[in-house]
Amino acid sequence: MRVAAVPRAVRGCRDRLERSAGGLATDAALYGCSTLFAVGIGVVSALPPHRIWGLTAAPGYLIATVVVLAQLAARRRGRAPRLTGRPGRAGLTLFAVAATTGLPLLWQSSRRAAGLPGHAQEEVRVVEHAGQRLLETGTPYLSRAEIAALPVADQLSGYMPYQPGMALFGLPRALAGTAWWSDARVAFAVVTAVLLASAVLLLRRAGTPTGPLIRAVQAVAVLPAGALALATGGDDLPVVALCLLALALTAHRRHGAAGLAVGLAAALKLIAWPVVLVLAIHAATQGRRAMTRLAAGGLGLPIMVLLPAQFVDAAALAENVLRFPLGHGLVGSPAASPLPGHLIATYLPGGRIIGALLLLAAGAAIAGWLVRRPATDAARAALVCGYGLLAASLLMPATRFGYLLYPIAFLMWVPVLRRHRPAAAGVPQVVLVR
């Protein structure tokens, strides 16, 4: 079989699964596997927030699984088309979001506000403390000397390894004090819901079928990769939602708005910068004007957000955003999931060098792919982002399973974006290398 035929074969298999029982068969598999995953996390996880999520989310997944099986049975008997068709699937998806993401989030944020420990991951406190510092000093970062002055047990939480924009999610608690609704995760969830709904409505109004949109929402807000992250930590979800909104806007050639969306994502986390690069290359295939509009927001916004922190304390900015993620902080990063990059760096002689070379090789392969086949539409841009971030997540020496949310979301949104390839009248298809 030719190599080029492999992706077509995978897409064909996926399309057959999606057509099976109108998507209900895949729904049953997803909800069933998610039930098992949640039960497993609730029983064996060493992290209290994860265990609590598993125990509170498992009943929701189980109910969704039972309902889907009932829908399948009704469909075979030719009954209740509204309940077994897309309206029924969409309603069940919304229930699953509420039961497996919303309920665990509200439970943990309320218990934490009541003073009970073990109901939030460390990044929640990090973001909230950053918001407090932003109000008091004008920068969300502590200097190396200030971190060294903290008790040893608190030095890790003294680092804020995100872009300055992330501190905005800590402002509710800094301004209003301790309450369930001032928890940074609530702000993450509200912003994510608004952005995700905006992307879905944008695509739906342009004629995207409901079925692929249901699957796209499940990828971000229902499957454990997103639901667990949002209920226990949540800082990755607004970044993912902003990137998906940028891709939806790109599908409709709204490059200026797409630049603002992806620029905001890059102002929150460095992991969004590769998405900025891919969308910039895509915009370049559409002409200079599109490139200029995309770059104004995609590059201008994160740079503008960095400037105040740079002026207040440039050394503190470098300590948190560069030195700590690269392993040169006062304490090591806790990101150490047993993915290939971490295993190579830990157990092989010269593992860090080998891992760096593999990461560079993966980056070069992605760059070569973009040169030979530029991302001339939003679906291809999402595909490149998905595979690129998958390679990075697997090969980075300091990594965690949560990073896999990014490639999962991008790759599962490709079928939705593929439905929208606006005719490029007067715009030639660009091939940089033949």
Secondary structure as UniProt FT lines:
FT   TURN            3..4
FT   HELIX           5..19
FT   HELIX           20..23
FT   HELIX           24..44
FT   HELIX           48..76
FT   TURN            77..78
FT   HELIX           81..84
FT   HELIX           86..97
FT   HELIX           98..102
FT   HELIX           103..113
FT   TURN            114..115
FT   HELIX           122..137
FT   HELIX           144..148
FT   HELIX           152..154
FT   HELIX           155..158
FT   HELIX           164..170
FT   HELIX           171..176
FT   HELIX           180..182
FT   HELIX           184..205
FT   TURN            206..207
FT   HELIX           210..221
FT   HELIX           224..232
FT   HELIX           236..251
FT   TURN            252..253
FT   HELIX           255..266
FT   TURN            267..268
FT   HELIX           270..272
FT   HELIX           273..285
FT   HELIX           288..298
FT   HELIX           300..318
FT   HELIX           319..323
FT   TURN            324..327
FT   HELIX           340..347
FT   TURN            349..350
FT   HELIX           351..372
FT   HELIX           378..395
FT   HELIX           401..404
FT   HELIX           405..418
FT   TURN            425..426
//
